[in-house]
Every structure is written in C-alpha cells, then in structure tokens.
Amino acid sequence: QVQLVESGGGLVQPGGSLRLSCAASSSIFRFTAMGWYRRYPGKERELVASIPISSSISFGGTTTYVDSVKGRFTISKDNAKNTVYLHMNGLKPEDTAVYFCNARKDTTGVPYYRDYWGQGTQVTVSS
C-alpha cells in the first residue's frame, strides 16, 4: 500500500511560517488529487487545501483552499520527488492542529474514491 509521510510540523510563533511536506512512496500520478486536512481537538477533520494530480473533477478539478487560509497558505507539488507541500505563512494560533496528508484515488465502487492518509504532523502556533 502507498505510504504518505508528512514532515515539517512543529512549534512556531504567530506570524511565522512553516512548510509541510508529504512524500509518497510511489508516483503520485496514481492519485486523482492530493491535499492537506487538519483536525482540531474535538472537532471534525477539515480540508485545508487540495491540488489535482490527474486530469479530473475531483476536488473541484483545481487547487482549493479553505477560506480561513486563503492568501496565507499555498499548496504545491514536485512530481519528480513525489511530494506535495503546504507553505504556510502568517500563521495564527487558530491554525494549531494536526495536519494530515491525503491522497485520493478514484474507484469504481461507492463512494467512488479511496483516500490514503499520512500519520499526521502537529503544527502549533503559540507565542
């Protein structure tokens, strides 16, 4: 099974920056899209950003961001390294969460996709 390994999390002061990396154990072209989710304590996981890999309408078929991070976060990928990045600037305390790398592959059965997940990396924004 494909492995996704996140790195780059840590403790940063408000206004600081971090770059999260998600390295896949094989070519990312097997996936329809990849993205980053985050989970706050006691809350449901939310999609932070996504980027299409293959040509499809998955994840809207384009780069997406949750409203709260628009203008601050940027998702990108390096195909040669099978890696997706999340550049986070202007970090706020409310960005504190566990961030998970996600890779989605379309399937023929309900729900018509399969998600693969990394183990998560903690991002803490605090002064």
C-alpha positions as CSV (number, residue, x, y, z in Angstrom):
1,Q,0.0,0.0,0.0
2,V,1.2,3.5,-0.7
3,Q,2.7,5.3,2.2
4,L,2.4,9.0,2.9
5,V,4.9,10.6,5.2
6,E,4.4,14.1,6.5
7,S,7.2,16.3,7.9
8,G,7.8,19.9,8.7
9,G,5.4,20.4,11.5
10,G,6.5,22.0,14.8
11,L,6.1,25.0,17.0
12,V,6.1,28.4,15.5
13,Q,5.3,31.9,16.8
14,P,2.2,33.8,15.4
15,G,3.1,35.3,12.1
16,G,5.7,32.7,11.4
17,S,5.9,30.3,8.6
18,L,6.2,26.5,8.1
19,R,6.4,24.3,5.1
20,L,4.8,20.9,5.4
21,S,5.9,18.1,3.1
22,C,4.1,14.9,2.2
23,A,6.3,12.3,0.5
24,A,4.6,9.4,-1.2
25,S,6.3,6.1,-1.5
26,S,5.5,5.8,-5.2
27,S,4.5,8.0,-8.1
28,I,1.8,10.5,-7.2
29,F,0.3,10.1,-10.6
30,R,-1.6,7.1,-9.4
31,F,-3.8,9.6,-7.5
32,T,-6.5,11.9,-8.7
33,A,-5.7,14.6,-6.2
34,M,-3.8,15.2,-3.0
35,G,-4.3,17.6,-0.2
36,W,-3.9,18.6,3.3
37,Y,-6.5,18.2,6.1
38,R,-6.3,19.4,9.6
39,R,-8.1,18.3,12.8
40,Y,-8.7,20.4,15.8
41,P,-9.2,18.7,19.2
42,G,-12.7,17.5,19.5
43,K,-13.7,18.6,16.0
44,E,-14.1,17.0,12.6
45,R,-11.3,17.0,10.1
46,E,-11.4,19.8,7.6
47,L,-9.9,20.1,4.2
48,V,-7.3,22.8,4.2
49,A,-6.0,22.7,0.6
50,S,-6.0,20.3,-2.3
51,I,-4.3,20.1,-5.6
52,P,-5.3,17.9,-8.6
53,I,-2.8,15.3,-9.9
54,S,-4.6,13.7,-12.7
55,S,-7.0,15.4,-15.1
56,S,-10.3,15.1,-13.4
57,I,-13.0,17.0,-11.5
58,S,-12.0,15.5,-8.2
59,F,-11.5,18.2,-5.5
60,G,-13.2,20.6,-7.9
61,G,-10.5,19.9,-10.6
62,T,-8.4,22.8,-9.4
63,T,-6.4,24.0,-6.4
64,T,-8.6,24.7,-3.5
65,Y,-8.3,26.3,-0.1
66,V,-10.5,26.7,2.9
67,D,-11.5,30.3,3.3
68,S,-9.6,30.8,6.5
69,V,-6.2,30.1,4.9
70,K,-6.6,31.8,1.6
71,G,-3.8,34.3,0.9
72,R,-1.7,32.6,3.6
73,F,-1.2,29.0,2.6
74,T,-0.1,27.7,-0.8
75,I,-0.2,24.1,-1.9
76,S,2.3,22.8,-4.4
77,K,3.8,19.6,-5.7
78,D,7.1,18.3,-7.0
79,N,6.3,15.4,-9.4
80,A,9.9,14.3,-9.5
81,K,10.0,13.9,-5.8
82,N,6.5,12.5,-5.4
83,T,6.0,15.2,-2.8
84,V,3.2,17.7,-2.0
85,Y,3.9,20.7,0.0
86,L,1.9,23.1,2.1
87,H,3.6,26.5,2.5
88,M,2.0,28.2,5.5
89,N,2.7,31.9,6.1
90,G,1.3,34.3,8.6
91,L,0.4,31.5,10.9
92,K,-2.2,32.2,13.6
93,P,-2.9,30.4,16.8
94,E,-6.1,29.1,15.3
95,D,-4.0,27.2,12.7
96,T,-2.9,24.9,15.5
97,A,-3.9,21.4,14.6
98,V,-2.8,18.1,13.4
99,Y,-2.2,18.2,9.7
100,F,-2.8,15.1,7.6
101,C,-1.6,14.5,4.1
102,N,-4.3,12.9,1.9
103,A,-4.2,11.2,-1.4
104,R,-7.3,10.3,-3.3
105,K,-7.8,7.7,-5.9
106,D,-10.9,7.2,-7.9
107,T,-12.6,3.8,-7.7
108,T,-15.4,2.1,-9.4
109,G,-17.5,1.4,-6.3
110,V,-19.3,3.7,-3.8
111,P,-18.2,6.2,-2.7
112,Y,-16.2,6.2,-6.0
113,Y,-12.9,7.1,-4.4
114,R,-10.4,5.9,-1.9
115,D,-8.4,8.0,0.5
116,Y,-4.9,7.3,1.7
117,W,-3.6,9.1,4.8
118,G,-0.4,10.0,6.4
119,Q,0.0,9.8,10.1
120,G,-0.2,13.5,10.7
121,T,2.1,16.2,11.8
122,Q,1.5,18.6,14.6
123,V,1.5,22.3,13.9
124,T,1.4,24.5,17.0
125,V,1.3,28.3,16.7
126,S,1.9,29.9,20.0
127,S,3.9,32.8,21.4
